[in-house]
Amino acid sequence: MGTYRLSAVGRASARDYDAGMQQKVFLVTGMTCSHCVTAVRTEIGRIPDVERVDVDLGSGQVTVDARGGLDQEAVRAAVEEAGYELAG
Ligand SMILES: [Cu+2]
């Protein structure tokens, strides 16, 4: 899984170097303040292999970096556990 690219200069970029990392963006509805953001980050962060969770409160965009495959249903369950909903 994930993309593999050869750098034009033959040198791996930071992203290519960490070839096992996968980034996915989700849309979460219902977050209104920094506590909501913390709750969502905490719950998604508990999913195995998740390395980083970025939440943009304004747009509801949640960016998740995970090692290997990331199960959308696991993310959905985590978001719901935090008390919010995954759009779509
Ligand atoms: Cu809140």
PDB file of the backbone (N, CA, C, O) and the ligand in Angstrom, with CONECT records:
HET     CU  A 101       1
ATOM      1  N   MET A   1       0.850  -1.198   0.000  1.00  0.00           N
ATOM      2  CA  MET A   1       0.000   0.000   0.000  1.00  0.00           C
ATOM      3  C   MET A   1       0.881   1.241   0.000  1.00  0.00           C
ATOM      4  O   MET A   1       2.086   1.161   0.236  1.00  0.00           O
ATOM      5  N   GLY A   2       0.277   2.364  -0.262  1.00  0.00           N
ATOM      6  CA  GLY A   2       1.018   3.610  -0.277  1.00  0.00           C
ATOM      7  C   GLY A   2       1.671   3.820  -1.625  1.00  0.00           C
ATOM      8  O   GLY A   2       1.702   2.920  -2.465  1.00  0.00           O
ATOM      9  N   THR A   3       2.192   5.015  -1.822  1.00  0.00           N
ATOM     10  CA  THR A   3       2.807   5.302  -3.107  1.00  0.00           C
ATOM     11  C   THR A   3       4.315   5.230  -2.984  1.00  0.00           C
ATOM     12  O   THR A   3       4.883   5.480  -1.922  1.00  0.00           O
ATOM     13  N   TYR A   4       4.933   4.891  -4.060  1.00  0.00           N
ATOM     14  CA  TYR A   4       6.387   4.824  -4.100  1.00  0.00           C
ATOM     15  C   TYR A   4       6.862   5.661  -5.261  1.00  0.00           C
ATOM     16  O   TYR A   4       6.434   5.462  -6.398  1.00  0.00           O
ATOM     17  N   ARG A   5       7.734   6.586  -4.982  1.00  0.00           N
ATOM     18  CA  ARG A   5       8.205   7.484  -6.020  1.00  0.00           C
ATOM     19  C   ARG A   5       9.713   7.533  -5.999  1.00  0.00           C
ATOM     20  O   ARG A   5      10.336   7.491  -4.938  1.00  0.00           O
ATOM     21  N   LEU A   6      10.288   7.620  -7.169  1.00  0.00           N
ATOM     22  CA  LEU A   6      11.727   7.833  -7.245  1.00  0.00           C
ATOM     23  C   LEU A   6      11.979   9.315  -7.380  1.00  0.00           C
ATOM     24  O   LEU A   6      11.385   9.986  -8.224  1.00  0.00           O
ATOM     25  N   SER A   7      12.847   9.812  -6.559  1.00  0.00           N
ATOM     26  CA  SER A   7      13.189  11.238  -6.651  1.00  0.00           C
ATOM     27  C   SER A   7      14.023  11.467  -7.904  1.00  0.00           C
ATOM     28  O   SER A   7      14.840  10.628  -8.284  1.00  0.00           O
ATOM     29  N   ALA A   8      13.808  12.608  -8.537  1.00  0.00           N
ATOM     30  CA  ALA A   8      14.488  12.923  -9.793  1.00  0.00           C
ATOM     31  C   ALA A   8      15.998  12.992  -9.606  1.00  0.00           C
ATOM     32  O   ALA A   8      16.760  12.667 -10.516  1.00  0.00           O
ATOM     33  N   VAL A   9      16.419  13.412  -8.436  1.00  0.00           N
ATOM     34  CA  VAL A   9      17.855  13.533  -8.215  1.00  0.00           C
ATOM     35  C   VAL A   9      18.433  12.256  -7.595  1.00  0.00           C
ATOM     36  O   VAL A   9      19.614  12.204  -7.251  1.00  0.00           O
ATOM     37  N   GLY A  10      17.599  11.244  -7.459  1.00  0.00           N
ATOM     38  CA  GLY A  10      18.093   9.983  -6.939  1.00  0.00           C
ATOM     39  C   GLY A  10      18.274   9.971  -5.428  1.00  0.00           C
ATOM     40  O   GLY A  10      18.925   9.088  -4.871  1.00  0.00           O
ATOM     41  N   ARG A  11      17.690  10.961  -4.782  1.00  0.00           N
ATOM     42  CA  ARG A  11      17.793  11.038  -3.340  1.00  0.00           C
ATOM     43  C   ARG A  11      16.386  10.979  -2.765  1.00  0.00           C
ATOM     44  O   ARG A  11      15.491  11.668  -3.253  1.00  0.00           O
ATOM     45  N   ALA A  12      16.184  10.191  -1.765  1.00  0.00           N
ATOM     46  CA  ALA A  12      14.844  10.038  -1.208  1.00  0.00           C
ATOM     47  C   ALA A  12      14.451  11.258  -0.398  1.00  0.00           C
ATOM     48  O   ALA A  12      15.242  11.762   0.399  1.00  0.00           O
ATOM     49  N   SER A  13      13.236  11.731  -0.600  1.00  0.00           N
ATOM     50  CA  SER A  13      12.711  12.798   0.246  1.00  0.00           C
ATOM     51  C   SER A  13      12.281  12.168   1.566  1.00  0.00           C
ATOM     52  O   SER A  13      12.246  10.945   1.698  1.00  0.00           O
ATOM     53  N   ALA A  14      11.959  13.004   2.529  1.00  0.00           N
ATOM     54  CA  ALA A  14      11.543  12.502   3.840  1.00  0.00           C
ATOM     55  C   ALA A  14      10.332  11.587   3.693  1.00  0.00           C
ATOM     56  O   ALA A  14      10.204  10.583   4.394  1.00  0.00           O
ATOM     57  N   ARG A  15       9.451  11.951   2.773  1.00  0.00           N
ATOM     58  CA  ARG A  15       8.219  11.184   2.614  1.00  0.00           C
ATOM     59  C   ARG A  15       8.505   9.825   1.958  1.00  0.00           C
ATOM     60  O   ARG A  15       7.953   8.805   2.372  1.00  0.00           O
ATOM     61  N   ASP A  16       9.350   9.818   0.959  1.00  0.00           N
ATOM     62  CA  ASP A  16       9.710   8.560   0.301  1.00  0.00           C
ATOM     63  C   ASP A  16      10.474   7.650   1.260  1.00  0.00           C
ATOM     64  O   ASP A  16      10.327   6.428   1.253  1.00  0.00           O
ATOM     65  N   TYR A  17      11.283   8.289   2.071  1.00  0.00           N
ATOM     66  CA  TYR A  17      12.109   7.539   3.009  1.00  0.00           C
ATOM     67  C   TYR A  17      11.232   6.699   3.939  1.00  0.00           C
ATOM     68  O   TYR A  17      11.545   5.546   4.235  1.00  0.00           O
ATOM     69  N   ASP A  18      10.130   7.296   4.395  1.00  0.00           N
ATOM     70  CA  ASP A  18       9.235   6.586   5.289  1.00  0.00           C
ATOM     71  C   ASP A  18       8.123   5.952   4.459  1.00  0.00           C
ATOM     72  O   ASP A  18       6.959   6.341   4.554  1.00  0.00           O
ATOM     73  N   ALA A  19       8.495   4.989   3.658  1.00  0.00           N
ATOM     74  CA  ALA A  19       7.590   4.426   2.658  1.00  0.00           C
ATOM     75  C   ALA A  19       6.370   3.735   3.268  1.00  0.00           C
ATOM     76  O   ALA A  19       5.345   3.592   2.601  1.00  0.00           O
ATOM     77  N   GLY A  20       6.469   3.308   4.526  1.00  0.00           N
ATOM     78  CA  GLY A  20       5.352   2.597   5.136  1.00  0.00           C
ATOM     79  C   GLY A  20       4.259   3.504   5.654  1.00  0.00           C
ATOM     80  O   GLY A  20       3.214   3.031   6.100  1.00  0.00           O
ATOM     81  N   MET A  21       4.495   4.812   5.600  1.00  0.00           N
ATOM     82  CA  MET A  21       3.512   5.758   6.129  1.00  0.00           C
ATOM     83  C   MET A  21       2.421   6.052   5.133  1.00  0.00           C
ATOM     84  O   MET A  21       2.670   6.186   3.935  1.00  0.00           O
ATOM     85  N   GLN A  22       1.205   6.151   5.640  1.00  0.00           N
ATOM     86  CA  GLN A  22       0.070   6.451   4.787  1.00  0.00           C
ATOM     87  C   GLN A  22      -0.719   7.579   5.426  1.00  0.00           C
ATOM     88  O   GLN A  22      -0.946   7.581   6.636  1.00  0.00           O
ATOM     89  N   GLN A  23      -1.137   8.541   4.608  1.00  0.00           N
ATOM     90  CA  GLN A  23      -1.897   9.664   5.144  1.00  0.00           C
ATOM     91  C   GLN A  23      -3.305   9.669   4.571  1.00  0.00           C
ATOM     92  O   GLN A  23      -3.508   9.548   3.363  1.00  0.00           O
ATOM     93  N   LYS A  24      -4.269   9.812   5.469  1.00  0.00           N
ATOM     94  CA  LYS A  24      -5.652   9.889   5.015  1.00  0.00           C
ATOM     95  C   LYS A  24      -6.330  11.071   5.680  1.00  0.00           C
ATOM     96  O   LYS A  24      -6.037  11.414   6.825  1.00  0.00           O
ATOM     97  N   VAL A  25      -7.241  11.686   4.944  1.00  0.00           N
ATOM     98  CA  VAL A  25      -7.958  12.846   5.467  1.00  0.00           C
ATOM     99  C   VAL A  25      -9.434  12.497   5.623  1.00  0.00           C
ATOM    100  O   VAL A  25     -10.057  11.948   4.714  1.00  0.00           O
ATOM    101  N   PHE A  26      -9.975  12.825   6.784  1.00  0.00           N
ATOM    102  CA  PHE A  26     -11.385  12.554   7.074  1.00  0.00           C
ATOM    103  C   PHE A  26     -12.074  13.861   7.420  1.00  0.00           C
ATOM    104  O   PHE A  26     -11.424  14.846   7.769  1.00  0.00           O
ATOM    105  N   LEU A  27     -13.389  13.858   7.319  1.00  0.00           N
ATOM    106  CA  LEU A  27     -14.156  15.032   7.711  1.00  0.00           C
ATOM    107  C   LEU A  27     -15.015  14.648   8.915  1.00  0.00           C
ATOM    108  O   LEU A  27     -15.809  13.709   8.863  1.00  0.00           O
ATOM    109  N   VAL A  28     -14.834  15.399   9.994  1.00  0.00           N
ATOM    110  CA  VAL A  28     -15.569  15.122  11.221  1.00  0.00           C
ATOM    111  C   VAL A  28     -16.519  16.284  11.493  1.00  0.00           C
ATOM    112  O   VAL A  28     -16.124  17.449  11.461  1.00  0.00           O
ATOM    113  N   THR A  29     -17.778  15.945  11.761  1.00  0.00           N
ATOM    114  CA  THR A  29     -18.759  16.985  12.047  1.00  0.00           C
ATOM    115  C   THR A  29     -19.063  17.044  13.531  1.00  0.00           C
ATOM    116  O   THR A  29     -19.016  16.027  14.223  1.00  0.00           O
ATOM    117  N   GLY A  30     -19.374  18.235  14.019  1.00  0.00           N
ATOM    118  CA  GLY A  30     -19.822  18.416  15.399  1.00  0.00           C
ATOM    119  C   GLY A  30     -18.802  19.013  16.344  1.00  0.00           C
ATOM    120  O   GLY A  30     -19.131  19.334  17.486  1.00  0.00           O
ATOM    121  N   MET A  31     -17.552  19.172  15.884  1.00  0.00           N
ATOM    122  CA  MET A  31     -16.533  19.733  16.774  1.00  0.00           C
ATOM    123  C   MET A  31     -16.704  21.244  16.863  1.00  0.00           C
ATOM    124  O   MET A  31     -16.842  21.919  15.843  1.00  0.00           O
ATOM    125  N   THR A  32     -16.696  21.774  18.083  1.00  0.00           N
ATOM    126  CA  THR A  32     -16.921  23.211  18.253  1.00  0.00           C
ATOM    127  C   THR A  32     -15.808  23.933  19.004  1.00  0.00           C
ATOM    128  O   THR A  32     -15.742  25.161  18.960  1.00  0.00           O
ATOM    129  N   CYS A  33     -14.940  23.209  19.685  1.00  0.00           N
ATOM    130  CA  CYS A  33     -13.912  23.899  20.468  1.00  0.00           C
ATOM    131  C   CYS A  33     -12.676  23.003  20.622  1.00  0.00           C
ATOM    132  O   CYS A  33     -12.624  21.887  20.104  1.00  0.00           O
ATOM    133  N   SER A  34     -11.697  23.524  21.342  1.00  0.00           N
ATOM    134  CA  SER A  34     -10.437  22.792  21.471  1.00  0.00           C
ATOM    135  C   SER A  34     -10.604  21.491  22.251  1.00  0.00           C
ATOM    136  O   SER A  34      -9.814  20.563  22.078  1.00  0.00           O
ATOM    137  N   HIS A  35     -11.614  21.413  23.101  1.00  0.00           N
ATOM    138  CA  HIS A  35     -11.849  20.162  23.826  1.00  0.00           C
ATOM    139  C   HIS A  35     -12.316  19.069  22.877  1.00  0.00           C
ATOM    140  O   HIS A  35     -11.936  17.906  23.009  1.00  0.00           O
ATOM    141  N   CYS A  36     -13.143  19.463  21.923  1.00  0.00           N
ATOM    142  CA  CYS A  36     -13.594  18.518  20.901  1.00  0.00           C
ATOM    143  C   CYS A  36     -12.389  17.990  20.133  1.00  0.00           C
ATOM    144  O   CYS A  36     -12.265  16.789  19.891  1.00  0.00           O
ATOM    145  N   VAL A  37     -11.505  18.907  19.755  1.00  0.00           N
ATOM    146  CA  VAL A  37     -10.311  18.538  18.991  1.00  0.00           C
ATOM    147  C   VAL A  37      -9.476  17.536  19.780  1.00  0.00           C
ATOM    148  O   VAL A  37      -9.017  16.531  19.237  1.00  0.00           O
ATOM    149  N   THR A  38      -9.283  17.820  21.064  1.00  0.00           N
ATOM    150  CA  THR A  38      -8.485  16.926  21.908  1.00  0.00           C
ATOM    151  C   THR A  38      -9.130  15.553  22.011  1.00  0.00           C
ATOM    152  O   THR A  38      -8.441  14.534  21.958  1.00  0.00           O
ATOM    153  N   ALA A  39     -10.450  15.526  22.157  1.00  0.00           N
ATOM    154  CA  ALA A  39     -11.150  14.246  22.299  1.00  0.00           C
ATOM    155  C   ALA A  39     -10.982  13.400  21.033  1.00  0.00           C
ATOM    156  O   ALA A  39     -10.719  12.200  21.111  1.00  0.00           O
ATOM    157  N   VAL A  40     -11.135  14.034  19.872  1.00  0.00           N
ATOM    158  CA  VAL A  40     -11.009  13.315  18.602  1.00  0.00           C
ATOM    159  C   VAL A  40      -9.572  12.836  18.406  1.00  0.00           C
ATOM    160  O   VAL A  40      -9.330  11.698  18.005  1.00  0.00           O
ATOM    161  N   ARG A  41      -8.631  13.722  18.694  1.00  0.00           N
ATOM    162  CA  ARG A  41      -7.211  13.348  18.544  1.00  0.00           C
ATOM    163  C   ARG A  41      -6.853  12.177  19.440  1.00  0.00           C
ATOM    164  O   ARG A  41      -6.141  11.260  19.031  1.00  0.00           O
ATOM    165  N   THR A  42      -7.357  12.218  20.669  1.00  0.00           N
ATOM    166  CA  THR A  42      -7.041  11.162  21.627  1.00  0.00           C
ATOM    167  C   THR A  42      -7.598   9.815  21.177  1.00  0.00           C
ATOM    168  O   THR A  42      -6.898   8.803  21.201  1.00  0.00           O
ATOM    169  N   GLU A  43      -8.861   9.814  20.769  1.00  0.00           N
ATOM    170  CA  GLU A  43      -9.496   8.543  20.381  1.00  0.00           C
ATOM    171  C   GLU A  43      -8.860   7.959  19.117  1.00  0.00           C
ATOM    172  O   GLU A  43      -8.579   6.762  19.058  1.00  0.00           O
ATOM    173  N   ILE A  44      -8.637   8.796  18.118  1.00  0.00           N
ATOM    174  CA  ILE A  44      -8.022   8.286  16.881  1.00  0.00           C
ATOM    175  C   ILE A  44      -6.587   7.844  17.173  1.00  0.00           C
ATOM    176  O   ILE A  44      -6.100   6.872  16.597  1.00  0.00           O
ATOM    177  N   GLY A  45      -5.920   8.565  18.069  1.00  0.00           N
ATOM    178  CA  GLY A  45      -4.544   8.222  18.430  1.00  0.00           C
ATOM    179  C   GLY A  45      -4.408   6.861  19.077  1.00  0.00           C
ATOM    180  O   GLY A  45      -3.314   6.299  19.134  1.00  0.00           O
ATOM    181  N   ARG A  46      -5.518   6.330  19.564  1.00  0.00           N
ATOM    182  CA  ARG A  46      -5.491   5.002  20.199  1.00  0.00           C
ATOM    183  C   ARG A  46      -5.501   3.870  19.193  1.00  0.00           C
ATOM    184  O   ARG A  46      -5.198   2.727  19.536  1.00  0.00           O
ATOM    185  N   ILE A  47      -5.848   4.178  17.953  1.00  0.00           N
ATOM    186  CA  ILE A  47      -5.883   3.131  16.925  1.00  0.00           C
ATOM    187  C   ILE A  47      -4.448   2.660  16.682  1.00  0.00           C
ATOM    188  O   ILE A  47      -3.544   3.478  16.510  1.00  0.00           O
ATOM    189  N   PRO A  48      -4.245   1.347  16.669  1.00  0.00           N
ATOM    190  CA  PRO A  48      -2.894   0.821  16.452  1.00  0.00           C
ATOM    191  C   PRO A  48      -2.288   1.360  15.155  1.00  0.00           C
ATOM    192  O   PRO A  48      -2.980   1.480  14.144  1.00  0.00           O
ATOM    193  N   ASP A  49      -1.015   1.678  15.192  1.00  0.00           N
ATOM    194  CA  ASP A  49      -0.239   2.125  14.025  1.00  0.00           C
ATOM    195  C   ASP A  49      -0.482   3.580  13.633  1.00  0.00           C
ATOM    196  O   ASP A  49       0.148   4.084  12.704  1.00  0.00           O
ATOM    197  N   VAL A  50      -1.399   4.261  14.339  1.00  0.00           N
ATOM    198  CA  VAL A  50      -1.574   5.688  14.049  1.00  0.00           C
ATOM    199  C   VAL A  50      -0.431   6.447  14.710  1.00  0.00           C
ATOM    200  O   VAL A  50      -0.188   6.313  15.910  1.00  0.00           O
ATOM    201  N   GLU A  51       0.268   7.251  13.901  1.00  0.00           N
ATOM    202  CA  GLU A  51       1.447   7.957  14.392  1.00  0.00           C
ATOM    203  C   GLU A  51       1.179   9.426  14.646  1.00  0.00           C
ATOM    204  O   GLU A  51       1.824  10.058  15.482  1.00  0.00           O
ATOM    205  N   ARG A  52       0.213   9.961  13.908  1.00  0.00           N
ATOM    206  CA  ARG A  52      -0.004  11.406  14.019  1.00  0.00           C
ATOM    207  C   ARG A  52      -1.438  11.741  13.628  1.00  0.00           C
ATOM    208  O   ARG A  52      -1.970  11.202  12.658  1.00  0.00           O
ATOM    209  N   VAL A  53      -2.053  12.634  14.388  1.00  0.00           N
ATOM    210  CA  VAL A  53      -3.407  13.078  14.087  1.00  0.00           C
ATOM    211  C   VAL A  53      -3.430  14.598  14.117  1.00  0.00           C
ATOM    212  O   VAL A  53      -3.083  15.210  15.127  1.00  0.00           O
ATOM    213  N   ASP A  54      -3.837  15.204  13.013  1.00  0.00           N
ATOM    214  CA  ASP A  54      -3.973  16.655  12.958  1.00  0.00           C
ATOM    215  C   ASP A  54      -5.435  17.006  12.745  1.00  0.00           C
ATOM    216  O   ASP A  54      -6.081  16.484  11.836  1.00  0.00           O
ATOM    217  N   VAL A  55      -5.951  17.886  13.579  1.00  0.00           N
ATOM    218  CA  VAL A  55      -7.348  18.280  13.457  1.00  0.00           C
ATOM    219  C   VAL A  55      -7.435  19.767  13.170  1.00  0.00           C
ATOM    220  O   VAL A  55      -6.837  20.583  13.872  1.00  0.00           O
ATOM    221  N   ASP A  56      -8.189  20.114  12.129  1.00  0.00           N
ATOM    222  CA  ASP A  56      -8.461  21.513  11.835  1.00  0.00           C
ATOM    223  C   ASP A  56      -9.894  21.798  12.258  1.00  0.00           C
ATOM    224  O   ASP A  56     -10.851  21.350  11.626  1.00  0.00           O
ATOM    225  N   LEU A  57     -10.015  22.550  13.339  1.00  0.00           N
ATOM    226  CA  LEU A  57     -11.337  22.788  13.923  1.00  0.00           C
ATOM    227  C   LEU A  57     -12.268  23.513  12.950  1.00  0.00           C
ATOM    228  O   LEU A  57     -13.451  23.186  12.853  1.00  0.00           O
ATOM    229  N   GLY A  58     -11.730  24.491  12.236  1.00  0.00           N
ATOM    230  CA  GLY A  58     -12.555  25.289  11.335  1.00  0.00           C
ATOM    231  C   GLY A  58     -13.229  24.472  10.251  1.00  0.00           C
ATOM    232  O   GLY A  58     -14.419  24.640   9.984  1.00  0.00           O
ATOM    233  N   SER A  59     -12.473  23.594   9.634  1.00  0.00           N
ATOM    234  CA  SER A  59     -13.001  22.826   8.505  1.00  0.00           C
ATOM    235  C   SER A  59     -13.501  21.445   8.920  1.00  0.00           C
ATOM    236  O   SER A  59     -14.252  20.809   8.181  1.00  0.00           O
ATOM    237  N   GLY A  60     -13.090  20.980  10.093  1.00  0.00           N
ATOM    238  CA  GLY A  60     -13.446  19.634  10.523  1.00  0.00           C
ATOM    239  C   GLY A  60     -12.566  18.580   9.893  1.00  0.00           C
ATOM    240  O   GLY A  60     -12.815  17.383  10.039  1.00  0.00           O
ATOM    241  N   GLN A  61     -11.530  19.025   9.187  1.00  0.00           N
ATOM    242  CA  GLN A  61     -10.634  18.076   8.534  1.00  0.00           C
ATOM    243  C   GLN A  61      -9.690  17.426   9.532  1.00  0.00           C
ATOM    244  O   GLN A  61      -9.011  18.100  10.306  1.00  0.00           O
ATOM    245  N   VAL A  62      -9.663  16.105   9.493  1.00  0.00           N
ATOM    246  CA  VAL A  62      -8.784  15.348  10.371  1.00  0.00           C
ATOM    247  C   VAL A  62      -7.800  14.573   9.501  1.00  0.00           C
ATOM    248  O   VAL A  62      -8.203  13.732   8.698  1.00  0.00           O
ATOM    249  N   THR A  63      -6.532  14.854   9.661  1.00  0.00           N
ATOM    250  CA  THR A  63      -5.496  14.200   8.868  1.00  0.00           C
ATOM    251  C   THR A  63      -4.786  13.179   9.743  1.00  0.00           C
ATOM    252  O   THR A  63      -4.255  13.505  10.805  1.00  0.00           O
ATOM    253  N   VAL A  64      -4.789  11.939   9.274  1.00  0.00           N
ATOM    254  CA  VAL A  64      -4.220  10.854  10.065  1.00  0.00           C
ATOM    255  C   VAL A  64      -3.051  10.222   9.317  1.00  0.00           C
ATOM    256  O   VAL A  64      -3.181   9.812   8.163  1.00  0.00           O
ATOM    257  N   ASP A  65      -1.918  10.153   9.988  1.00  0.00           N
ATOM    258  CA  ASP A  65      -0.763   9.440   9.454  1.00  0.00           C
ATOM    259  C   ASP A  65      -0.676   8.097  10.160  1.00  0.00           C
ATOM    260  O   ASP A  65      -0.640   8.029  11.388  1.00  0.00           O
ATOM    261  N   ALA A  66      -0.642   7.043   9.379  1.00  0.00           N
ATOM    262  CA  ALA A  66      -0.582   5.713   9.981  1.00  0.00           C
ATOM    263  C   ALA A  66       0.440   4.859   9.252  1.00  0.00           C
ATOM    264  O   ALA A  66       0.722   5.056   8.070  1.00  0.00           O
ATOM    265  N   ARG A  67       0.976   3.921   9.978  1.00  0.00           N
ATOM    266  CA  ARG A  67       1.917   2.972   9.427  1.00  0.00           C
ATOM    267  C   ARG A  67       1.103   1.810   8.880  1.00  0.00           C
ATOM    268  O   ARG A  67       0.349   1.179   9.621  1.00  0.00           O
ATOM    269  N   GLY A  68       1.244   1.525   7.608  1.00  0.00           N
ATOM    270  CA  GLY A  68       0.463   0.449   7.025  1.00  0.00           C
ATOM    271  C   GLY A  68      -0.950   0.917   6.729  1.00  0.00           C
ATOM    272  O   GLY A  68      -1.195   2.120   6.638  1.00  0.00           O
ATOM    273  N   GLY A  69      -1.869   0.002   6.580  1.00  0.00           N
ATOM    274  CA  GLY A  69      -3.241   0.358   6.229  1.00  0.00           C
ATOM    275  C   GLY A  69      -3.980   0.963   7.404  1.00  0.00           C
ATOM    276  O   GLY A  69      -3.744   0.605   8.558  1.00  0.00           O
ATOM    277  N   LEU A  70      -4.874   1.880   7.095  1.00  0.00           N
ATOM    278  CA  LEU A  70      -5.691   2.493   8.133  1.00  0.00           C
ATOM    279  C   LEU A  70      -7.142   2.143   7.844  1.00  0.00           C
ATOM    280  O   LEU A  70      -7.673   2.467   6.782  1.00  0.00           O
ATOM    281  N   ASP A  71      -7.774   1.479   8.800  1.00  0.00           N
ATOM    282  CA  ASP A  71      -9.144   1.030   8.628  1.00  0.00           C
ATOM    283  C   ASP A  71     -10.118   2.188   8.872  1.00  0.00           C
ATOM    284  O   ASP A  71     -10.183   2.735   9.973  1.00  0.00           O
ATOM    285  N   GLN A  72     -10.866   2.550   7.840  1.00  0.00           N
ATOM    286  CA  GLN A  72     -11.798   3.670   7.963  1.00  0.00           C
ATOM    287  C   GLN A  72     -12.835   3.408   9.051  1.00  0.00           C
ATOM    288  O   GLN A  72     -13.262   4.333   9.743  1.00  0.00           O
ATOM    289  N   GLU A  73     -13.237   2.156   9.199  1.00  0.00           N
ATOM    290  CA  GLU A  73     -14.245   1.849  10.215  1.00  0.00           C
ATOM    291  C   GLU A  73     -13.693   2.019  11.630  1.00  0.00           C
ATOM    292  O   GLU A  73     -14.431   2.353  12.557  1.00  0.00           O
ATOM    293  N   ALA A  74     -12.389   1.787  11.785  1.00  0.00           N
ATOM    294  CA  ALA A  74     -11.751   2.012  13.085  1.00  0.00           C
ATOM    295  C   ALA A  74     -11.733   3.500  13.403  1.00  0.00           C
ATOM    296  O   ALA A  74     -11.928   3.906  14.548  1.00  0.00           O
ATOM    297  N   VAL A  75     -11.496   4.305  12.373  1.00  0.00           N
ATOM    298  CA  VAL A  75     -11.505   5.763  12.548  1.00  0.00           C
ATOM    299  C   VAL A  75     -12.921   6.227  12.883  1.00  0.00           C
ATOM    300  O   VAL A  75     -13.121   7.060  13.768  1.00  0.00           O
ATOM    301  N   ARG A  76     -13.899   5.679  12.164  1.00  0.00           N
ATOM    302  CA  ARG A  76     -15.294   6.037  12.424  1.00  0.00           C
ATOM    303  C   ARG A  76     -15.668   5.709  13.875  1.00  0.00           C
ATOM    304  O   ARG A  76     -16.283   6.521  14.566  1.00  0.00           O
ATOM    305  N   ALA A  77     -15.293   4.519  14.319  1.00  0.00           N
ATOM    306  CA  ALA A  77     -15.613   4.098  15.691  1.00  0.00           C
ATOM    307  C   ALA A  77     -14.948   5.027  16.709  1.00  0.00           C
ATOM    308  O   ALA A  77     -15.548   5.370  17.728  1.00  0.00           O
ATOM    309  N   ALA A  78     -13.710   5.428  16.429  1.00  0.00           N
ATOM    310  CA  ALA A  78     -12.981   6.309  17.340  1.00  0.00           C
ATOM    311  C   ALA A  78     -13.642   7.677  17.419  1.00  0.00           C
ATOM    312  O   ALA A  78     -13.777   8.256  18.497  1.00  0.00           O
ATOM    313  N   VAL A  79     -14.053   8.185  16.263  1.00  0.00           N
ATOM    314  CA  VAL A  79     -14.710   9.499  16.211  1.00  0.00           C
ATOM    315  C   VAL A  79     -16.026   9.445  16.981  1.00  0.00           C
ATOM    316  O   VAL A  79     -16.367  10.374  17.714  1.00  0.00           O
ATOM    317  N   GLU A  80     -16.761   8.346  16.808  1.00  0.00           N
ATOM    318  CA  GLU A  80     -18.040   8.215  17.498  1.00  0.00           C
ATOM    319  C   GLU A  80     -17.840   8.047  18.997  1.00  0.00           C
ATOM    320  O   GLU A  80     -18.635   8.533  19.802  1.00  0.00           O
ATOM    321  N   GLU A  81     -16.763   7.348  19.360  1.00  0.00           N
ATOM    322  CA  GLU A  81     -16.436   7.176  20.778  1.00  0.00           C
ATOM    323  C   GLU A  81     -16.182   8.540  21.414  1.00  0.00           C
ATOM    324  O   GLU A  81     -16.529   8.773  22.572  1.00  0.00           O
ATOM    325  N   ALA A  82     -15.576   9.432  20.643  1.00  0.00           N
ATOM    326  CA  ALA A  82     -15.292  10.782  21.145  1.00  0.00           C
ATOM    327  C   ALA A  82     -16.559  11.629  21.195  1.00  0.00           C
ATOM    328  O   ALA A  82     -16.577  12.678  21.839  1.00  0.00           O
ATOM    329  N   GLY A  83     -17.620  11.182  20.521  1.00  0.00           N
ATOM    330  CA  GLY A  83     -18.889  11.897  20.565  1.00  0.00           C
ATOM    331  C   GLY A  83     -19.202  12.700  19.309  1.00  0.00           C
ATOM    332  O   GLY A  83     -20.057  13.585  19.332  1.00  0.00           O
ATOM    333  N   TYR A  84     -18.508  12.393  18.206  1.00  0.00           N
ATOM    334  CA  TYR A  84     -18.719  13.144  16.966  1.00  0.00           C
ATOM    335  C   TYR A  84     -18.992  12.180  15.825  1.00  0.00           C
ATOM    336  O   TYR A  84     -19.048  10.965  16.015  1.00  0.00           O
ATOM    337  N   GLU A  85     -19.162  12.747  14.632  1.00  0.00           N
ATOM    338  CA  GLU A  85     -19.484  11.898  13.496  1.00  0.00           C
ATOM    339  C   GLU A  85     -18.553  12.110  12.338  1.00  0.00           C
ATOM    340  O   GLU A  85     -18.090  13.218  12.068  1.00  0.00           O
ATOM    341  N   LEU A  86     -18.292  11.014  11.658  1.00  0.00           N
ATOM    342  CA  LEU A  86     -17.491  11.059  10.452  1.00  0.00           C
ATOM    343  C   LEU A  86     -18.436  11.335   9.287  1.00  0.00           C
ATOM    344  O   LEU A  86     -19.412  10.611   9.090  1.00  0.00           O
ATOM    345  N   ALA A  87     -18.149  12.374   8.523  1.00  0.00           N
ATOM    346  CA  ALA A  87     -19.002  12.699   7.381  1.00  0.00           C
ATOM    347  C   ALA A  87     -18.707  11.739   6.238  1.00  0.00           C
ATOM    348  O   ALA A  87     -17.558  11.360   6.011  1.00  0.00           O
ATOM    349  N   GLY A  88     -19.754  11.351   5.524  1.00  0.00           N
ATOM    350  CA  GLY A  88     -19.564  10.498   4.353  1.00  0.00           C
ATOM    351  C   GLY A  88     -19.404   9.042   4.681  1.00  0.00           C
ATOM    352  O   GLY A  88     -19.237   8.220   3.780  1.00  0.00           O
TER     353      GLY A  88
HETATM  354 CU    CU A 101     -15.780  21.224  22.250  1.00  0.00          CU2+
END
